[in-house]
Amino acid sequence: MDFRFLLRQHVGAPCVPMVKVSDPVRRGQKIAEPNGLGAYIHSSINGKVTEINDTEIIIAGDENQSKEYLPIDDTKDFLEAIKEAGIVGAGGAGFPTHVKLKAKIPGGYAIVNAAECEPVLGHNIQYIEKFASKIISGLKIIMEITDAEHGIVAIKPKHKHAIDVLEKAIGKDNIKIKFLPDLYPAGDERVIVRELLGIELKPGQLPSEANAVIQNVETVKNIAFAVEDRKPVIDKDVTVGGRVRNAGDGKTFLDVPIGYPVKNLIDSLGGYIEPHGEIVLGGPFTGKHGSEEAPVTKILGGILVAMPFPTDKRKFGILACECGAQESRLKEIVNAMGGQVVAEEKCKRMTEVNGRYRCELPGVCPGQAQTVISLRKKGAEVILTGSCGD
């Protein structure tokens, strides 16, 4: 089977291959290095390189595979181990973790983001339920790296079993469980800081300005594996859902090898439920259109198979916000339905910061009457929005 390793699985420029065609590779071996801001990429399988192009390295896997891996190189400290392991934000952002954790926050807060607020996705909570002690180990490592005094696991109160096992794993450590509201986007860093620390960050401000650092559950897991087990990022937890047989409300897979074809995960659950529409890579709110050939990456969380788009040839107005689908995705959906985009607006809470539009108050949606009137005046017969609670 061919495994495809995208050279860009992170914020920053694509990585540069460290192997060449016909090279044998082992699971855990570095196969690409960052070109500026980025993170190492490692092979998740034993096999041979069959192709290298501008976007990916393709490796044909050996018939017999093993869970064993080449450990990362010896390092002088935890931060170097995180860099060697190629860890990036696994919640979708993909920012290199060794860069994010360089800043010291003495007396501050190290927070595990266990919100998992995108509907359907459930792999973070399932991992906590099975291996909470690994998450607590990773949090303590983050606290040591950053000089944070307080450790927090941010989670929604509805996840009762996960909370129970976390409490047992924490024991007498200086770590607390704090609750997030059951809303979207509870996992936004500014929402977490606002709800748990009572600090309102302005658009563009980072948690460090509240003396805090926030990491997704799976990122924390990968930190613990890098430091304690010398394991690079070669596996990914994902949720498969939607129009897939035997997926129910969402089927979680732990430790899927990076580079594995998403279609194989769909097939492992019995294939599609007909009729079906597009494959969405990511969550329902922020996911992107994907293909059967797409590989699992370090930042892939969801593989969702949608219903076929309805036919709707009306004139559409689109309303974009930071928390959900952006203009390009909304236009893609309208085009797939056969409609025509005649008007565009942004949520009235959106404000431009350094060339990017951000929400002034994520999770608290305003009324959009004036925006709707504007879209109607521009000819919109119907409105499509990314994620608005109003």
C-alpha positions in Angstrom: 0.0 0.0 0.0 1.2 3.5 -0.8 1.4 6.1 2.0 1.5 9.8 1.1 3.3 12.2 3.3 2.4 15.8 2.5 5.4 18.2 2.8 3.2 20.8 4.4 1.4 19.5 7.5 2.0 22.7 9.6 2.1 26.4 9.6 5.0 27.6 7.5 6.7 26.6 4.3 6.7 23.0 2.9 9.4 20.8 4.3 12.4 19.7 2.3 12.8 15.9 1.6 15.7 14.2 3.4 15.3 11.0 1.3 15.4 10.1 -2.3 13.5 7.7 -4.6 14.3 4.0 -3.9 15.6 4.7 -0.4 14.4 2.2 2.2 12.9 3.8 5.3 11.9 2.7 8.7 9.0 3.7 10.9 10.1 6.7 12.9 12.8 7.8 10.5 13.0 11.5 9.5 12.1 11.9 5.8 11.7 15.7 5.6 13.0 18.7 7.4 11.6 22.2 7.9 12.5 25.1 5.6 12.2 27.9 8.1 9.1 27.8 10.3 7.9 24.2 10.3 8.4 20.7 11.8 10.2 17.5 10.9 8.2 14.8 9.1 8.8 11.1 10.0 7.8 8.0 8.2 5.0 6.1 9.9 5.8 2.8 8.1 8.6 0.6 7.0 8.9 0.7 3.3 10.6 2.2 0.2 10.3 5.7 -1.3 8.7 5.4 -4.7 8.1 9.1 -5.6 8.9 12.6 -4.5 7.3 15.7 -5.9 6.7 19.3 -4.9 3.9 18.4 -2.4 4.6 14.9 -1.1 6.7 11.9 -0.5 5.1 8.6 -1.5 6.3 5.4 0.3 5.3 1.9 -0.6 4.8 0.0 2.7 6.3 -3.4 3.3 3.9 -6.2 3.6 4.6 -6.8 7.2 4.5 -3.7 9.5 5.3 -3.2 13.2 4.3 -0.8 15.9 8.0 -0.5 16.8 9.7 2.8 15.7 13.1 4.5 15.5 13.3 6.7 18.6 14.1 10.4 18.2 17.7 11.5 18.6 19.0 12.2 22.1 18.3 15.7 23.2 19.5 18.0 25.9 16.0 19.2 27.1 12.3 18.7 26.7 11.9 21.5 24.2 14.5 19.9 21.9 12.7 16.6 22.1 9.5 18.2 21.0 11.3 19.7 18.0 12.9 16.4 17.1 9.6 14.7 17.3 8.0 17.1 14.8 5.1 18.1 17.0 2.6 20.7 15.8 -0.8 21.8 17.0 -2.9 18.7 16.3 -6.2 20.5 16.7 -6.0 21.8 13.2 -3.8 24.9 13.4 -0.5 23.1 12.9 1.7 25.7 14.6 5.1 24.2 15.6 4.9 23.3 19.3 8.6 23.9 20.1 8.2 27.5 18.9 5.0 28.0 20.9 6.5 26.7 24.1 9.6 28.8 24.0 8.0 31.7 26.0 8.3 31.4 29.8 5.1 32.2 31.8 6.3 32.1 35.5 3.4 31.9 37.8 1.1 31.4 34.8 -1.3 28.8 33.5 -0.7 25.8 31.3 -4.0 24.7 29.9 -5.1 21.5 28.1 -7.8 22.3 25.6 -10.2 19.3 25.8 -13.2 21.2 24.4 -13.4 19.2 21.2 -16.3 21.5 20.3 -16.7 20.5 16.6 -19.8 18.3 16.3 -19.2 14.6 15.6 -15.5 14.6 16.5 -14.8 12.5 19.6 -11.3 11.1 19.5 -9.8 13.6 22.1 -12.4 12.6 24.7 -12.0 8.9 24.0 -8.2 9.2 24.4 -8.7 10.9 27.7 -11.1 8.1 28.8 -8.5 5.5 28.0 -5.2 7.2 28.8 -5.8 10.2 31.0 -2.5 9.6 32.8 -0.6 10.4 29.5 -2.4 13.7 29.2 -1.5 14.6 32.8 2.1 13.7 32.2 2.2 15.9 29.1 0.7 18.8 31.0 3.3 18.5 33.7 6.0 18.6 31.1 4.5 21.8 29.6 4.4 23.3 33.1 8.1 22.5 33.6 9.1 23.9 30.2 7.2 27.2 30.6 7.6 27.7 34.4 3.8 27.7 34.7 2.6 27.4 38.2 -0.9 26.3 37.5 -2.1 23.3 35.4 -5.7 23.2 34.0 -7.6 20.7 32.0 -10.4 22.7 30.2 -13.4 20.4 29.4 -17.2 20.4 29.1 -19.1 19.1 32.1 -21.1 16.6 30.0 -18.0 14.4 29.6 -18.5 12.8 33.0 -16.4 9.6 32.4 -13.5 11.6 31.1 -13.7 13.9 34.1 -13.7 10.9 36.5 -10.6 9.3 35.0 -8.8 12.7 34.9 -9.5 13.2 38.6 -7.9 9.9 39.3 -4.9 10.6 37.1 -4.3 14.0 38.7 -4.3 12.7 42.2 -2.5 15.3 44.4 -0.8 17.2 41.5 -1.2 21.0 41.3 -3.7 20.5 38.4 -7.3 21.5 38.3 -10.2 20.5 36.0 -12.3 23.6 34.9 -15.4 23.6 32.9 -16.2 25.2 29.6 -19.7 26.1 28.3 -21.2 23.7 25.9 -21.1 26.1 22.9 -19.2 26.6 19.7 -16.4 27.6 19.6 -15.6 26.7 23.2 -12.2 25.5 22.1 -11.1 28.9 20.7 -8.1 30.1 22.8 -9.7 33.4 23.5 -12.9 31.8 24.7 -10.9 29.5 27.1 -8.9 32.4 28.5 -12.2 34.4 29.0 -14.1 31.6 30.6 -11.4 30.2 32.8 -9.2 33.1 33.7 -11.7 36.0 33.4 -9.5 37.9 30.9 -10.9 39.3 27.7 -8.2 39.1 25.0 -8.6 41.5 22.1 -8.6 40.2 18.5 -5.1 39.2 17.6 -3.9 38.9 21.2 -2.4 35.6 22.2 -2.9 33.6 25.5 0.6 34.5 26.5 -0.6 38.0 27.1 -2.8 36.5 29.8 0.3 34.6 31.1 -1.1 31.3 29.7 -0.3 28.7 27.1 -2.9 26.4 25.6 -2.4 23.0 23.9 -4.9 20.6 22.3 -5.3 17.2 23.9 -3.5 15.3 21.2 -0.6 17.8 21.1 -0.2 17.2 24.9 -0.3 13.5 24.2 2.4 13.8 21.6 4.6 15.9 24.0 4.4 13.1 26.6 5.3 10.5 24.0 8.3 12.5 22.7 9.7 13.1 26.2 8.9 9.8 27.9 9.0 7.3 25.0 11.2 9.2 22.4 8.4 8.7 19.9 8.0 11.1 16.9 4.6 12.1 15.5 3.9 9.2 13.3 0.3 8.3 14.3 -2.9 10.4 14.4 -6.3 10.1 16.2 -9.3 10.7 13.9 -13.1 10.5 13.9 -15.0 9.1 10.9 -18.6 10.1 10.6 -21.6 11.0 8.4 -22.8 8.8 5.5 -20.6 5.9 6.4 -21.9 2.4 7.3 -21.2 1.4 10.9 -19.9 4.9 11.8 -23.0 5.7 13.9 -22.7 9.2 15.4 -18.9 9.1 14.8 -16.4 6.3 15.0 -13.0 7.1 16.5 -9.7 5.6 15.5 -6.6 6.0 17.7 -3.1 5.8 16.3 -3.8 5.8 12.6 -0.4 5.9 10.7 0.2 9.3 9.1 0.0 9.0 5.3 -2.7 6.4 5.4 -5.5 6.9 2.8 -8.7 8.3 4.3 -10.7 6.0 1.9 -9.3 3.0 3.7 -10.8 4.2 7.0 -14.2 4.7 5.3 -14.0 1.2 3.8 -13.0 -0.4 7.1 -16.4 0.7 8.4 -18.3 -0.8 5.5 -18.1 2.0 3.0 -20.5 4.7 2.0 -24.2 5.0 2.8 -25.9 5.9 -0.5 -26.6 8.5 -1.5 -23.6 10.4 -0.3 -21.9 13.7 -1.2 -18.5 15.2 -0.6 -15.8 14.1 1.9 -15.1 16.8 4.4 -11.6 16.8 6.0 -11.9 18.3 9.5 -14.9 19.2 11.5 -18.4 20.3 10.2 -17.8 24.0 10.8 -14.2 24.4 9.7 -13.5 21.4 7.5 -12.5 21.5 3.9 -13.5 19.6 0.8 -11.4 16.5 0.4 -10.9 13.4 -1.8 -10.7 9.7 -1.3 -7.0 9.9 -2.1 -6.3 12.3 0.7 -3.9 11.0 3.4 -4.1 11.3 7.1 -1.9 14.2 8.3 -0.7 15.5 11.6 -3.5 18.0 11.8 -6.4 15.9 10.4 -9.1 15.4 13.0 -12.2 14.4 11.1 -13.2 12.4 7.9 -16.9 13.2 7.4 -19.0 12.1 4.5 -21.8 14.5 3.7 -25.2 14.1 2.1 -25.4 15.2 -1.5 -25.8 18.9 -1.9 -29.4 19.9 -2.7 -30.0 21.7 -6.0 -30.7 25.3 -5.3 -30.3 27.8 -8.1 -31.3 30.9 -6.2 -29.2 34.0 -5.7 -27.1 33.6 -2.5 -25.7 36.0 0.0 -22.8 34.7 2.1 -22.1 35.7 5.6 -18.6 34.7 6.8 -17.2 34.7 10.4 -13.8 33.7 11.9 -15.3 30.8 13.8 -16.6 28.9 10.8 -16.4 28.5 7.0 -14.8 31.4 5.2 -15.8 33.0 1.9 -14.0 30.5 -0.3 -15.7 27.5 1.4 -19.1 29.2 1.3 -18.8 29.9 -2.4 -17.7 26.4 -3.0 -20.9 25.1 -1.4 -23.1 27.5 -3.3 -21.5 26.5 -6.6 -22.0 22.8 -5.7 -25.7 23.5 -5.3 -25.9 25.3 -8.6 -26.6 28.7 -7.0 -25.1 32.1 -7.7 -23.3 34.3 -5.1 -24.5 37.8 -5.6 -23.5 39.4 -2.3 -20.9 39.0 0.5 -20.7 40.3 4.1 -18.7 39.5 7.2 -20.3 39.1 10.6 -20.5 42.6 12.2 -18.2 41.4 15.1 -15.4 40.8 12.6 -12.5 43.3 12.8 -9.3 43.4 10.7 -6.0 42.8 12.6 -2.8 42.6 10.7 -4.5 41.8 7.4 -6.7 39.1 8.9 -10.3 39.3 10.0 -11.0 38.2 13.6 -14.0 37.9 15.9 -14.2 40.5 18.6 -16.1 38.2 20.9 -16.0 34.5 19.8 -18.8 32.4 21.0 -21.2 35.3 21.6 -22.9 35.9 18.3 -24.7 39.2 17.7 -27.9 39.9 15.9 -27.4 40.2 12.1 -30.5 42.1 11.1 -28.6 45.0 9.4 -26.3 42.5 7.7 -29.2 40.5 6.4 -30.9 43.7 5.1 -27.7 44.6 3.3 -27.5 41.2 1.6 -31.1 41.4 0.6 -30.6 44.8 -1.0 -27.7 43.4 -3.0 -30.1 40.8 -4.5 -29.7 37.8 -2.2 -32.7 35.6 -2.1 -31.2 33.2 0.5 -28.3 33.5 2.9 -25.6 30.9 3.6 -23.5 31.5 6.8 -20.5 29.6 8.4 -21.4 29.4 12.1 -23.8 32.0 13.5 -25.8 31.5 16.7 -28.3 34.1 15.9 
